[in-house]
Amino acid sequence: MTWKKVVQRTQVQGDPISDVVGLLDVIELNLGIGTGEESLGTQLSAIVADIERAGGSTSETNVESMRRIIEQLRKVEELLLS
């Protein structure tokens, strides 16, 4: 019996949020800046999901999380520019 692998190309619609999350994870991994917590991408995904579930509004917890993520992204930017 012979097996043949069939590959079919399909066009995939990009998702901007997933693209950003993936990019953040790759940057963290390559720079070795993981904090031992959830990755920035995972944190951002959770916040976006909460906002979508709430119909566009957000909680103070999400606001604080976003501030923390923004600060970490500033550090990433400094590393990339140095």
C-alpha positions as CSV (number, residue, x, y, z in Angstrom):
1,M,0.0,0.0,0.0
2,T,1.4,3.4,-1.0
3,W,0.4,6.7,0.7
4,K,0.4,9.9,-1.1
5,K,0.3,13.3,0.6
6,V,-2.1,15.8,-1.0
7,V,-1.6,19.5,-0.3
8,Q,-4.2,22.0,-1.3
9,R,-3.6,25.7,-1.1
10,T,-6.4,27.8,0.2
11,Q,-6.5,31.5,0.7
12,V,-6.7,32.5,4.3
13,Q,-8.1,35.8,5.5
14,G,-5.8,37.5,8.0
15,D,-6.9,38.5,11.4
16,P,-5.1,41.7,12.6
17,I,-5.5,40.8,16.3
18,S,-4.1,37.3,15.8
19,D,-1.2,38.8,13.7
20,V,-0.3,41.2,16.5
21,V,-0.5,38.6,19.2
22,G,1.7,36.2,17.2
23,L,4.2,38.9,16.5
24,L,4.4,39.8,20.2
25,D,5.0,36.2,21.1
26,V,7.8,35.9,18.6
27,I,9.5,39.1,19.8
28,E,9.3,37.9,23.4
29,L,10.7,34.5,22.5
30,N,13.5,35.8,20.4
31,L,14.6,38.5,22.9
32,G,14.3,36.2,25.9
33,I,12.1,38.7,27.8
34,G,9.4,36.4,29.0
35,T,8.3,37.4,32.5
36,G,7.3,33.9,33.6
37,E,3.7,35.0,33.4
38,E,1.4,34.9,30.4
39,S,2.9,36.3,27.3
40,L,2.0,39.8,26.2
41,G,0.1,38.3,23.3
42,T,-1.9,36.0,25.5
43,Q,-2.7,38.9,27.9
44,L,-3.8,41.1,25.0
45,S,-6.0,38.3,23.5
46,A,-7.8,37.9,26.9
47,I,-8.4,41.7,27.1
48,V,-9.7,41.9,23.5
49,A,-12.0,38.9,24.2
50,D,-13.3,40.6,27.4
51,I,-14.0,43.8,25.6
52,E,-15.8,42.0,22.7
53,R,-18.0,40.1,25.2
54,A,-18.8,43.3,27.0
55,G,-20.0,44.9,23.8
56,G,-17.1,47.4,23.6
57,S,-16.8,48.5,27.2
58,T,-14.0,47.4,29.6
59,S,-13.2,47.2,33.2
60,E,-10.6,49.0,35.3
61,T,-8.7,45.7,35.6
62,N,-8.4,45.6,31.8
63,V,-7.3,49.2,31.7
64,E,-4.5,48.4,34.2
65,S,-3.5,45.3,32.2
66,M,-3.3,47.4,29.1
67,R,-1.1,50.0,30.9
68,R,1.2,47.1,32.0
69,I,1.3,45.7,28.4
70,I,2.1,49.2,27.0
71,E,5.0,49.6,29.4
72,Q,6.4,46.2,28.5
73,L,6.1,47.1,24.8
74,R,8.0,50.3,25.5
75,K,10.8,48.1,26.9
76,V,10.7,45.9,23.8
77,E,10.9,49.0,21.6
78,E,14.0,50.2,23.6
79,L,15.7,46.8,23.1
80,L,14.9,46.7,19.4
81,L,16.2,50.2,18.9
82,S,19.4,49.8,20.9
